[in-house]
Amino acid sequence: MTSLVDIKKAKEIGKTIRQARESQHLSIQALAHLSGYTIHQMVNLENGNFFAFHESLNDLMACANHCSDVMGVEVVHQIEATRTQVMKQSSSQEFIPAFLQKTA
């Protein structure tokens, strides 16, 4: 079953890949060509579309790692730091809108 934490991780991974691509001054089309992925797959990756990767963070991470290798950028550490940050946030109730939070 899909968890909100996994979706949040996917979004952060996509954001990290987008920032790495932009820092290399690559267009999304250029990275798609270099990596062998389609533009549609790259858009899904950068948007953190968890569902486009069969609801699997491992599949999304494999794609992200391949793209980072192609760019010659080490983003695994950034992604791991993001994972740690997301896990800390997931223990809080910030993902639950105020009107849905249980009040005593």
Secondary structure, DSSP 8 states (H G I E B T S, - for coil): ---HHHHHHHHHHHHHHHHHHHHTT--HHHHHHHHT--HHHHHHHHTT-GGGGTT-HHHHHHHHHHHHHHHT---HHHHHHHHHHHHHHHTSSTTS-GGGS---
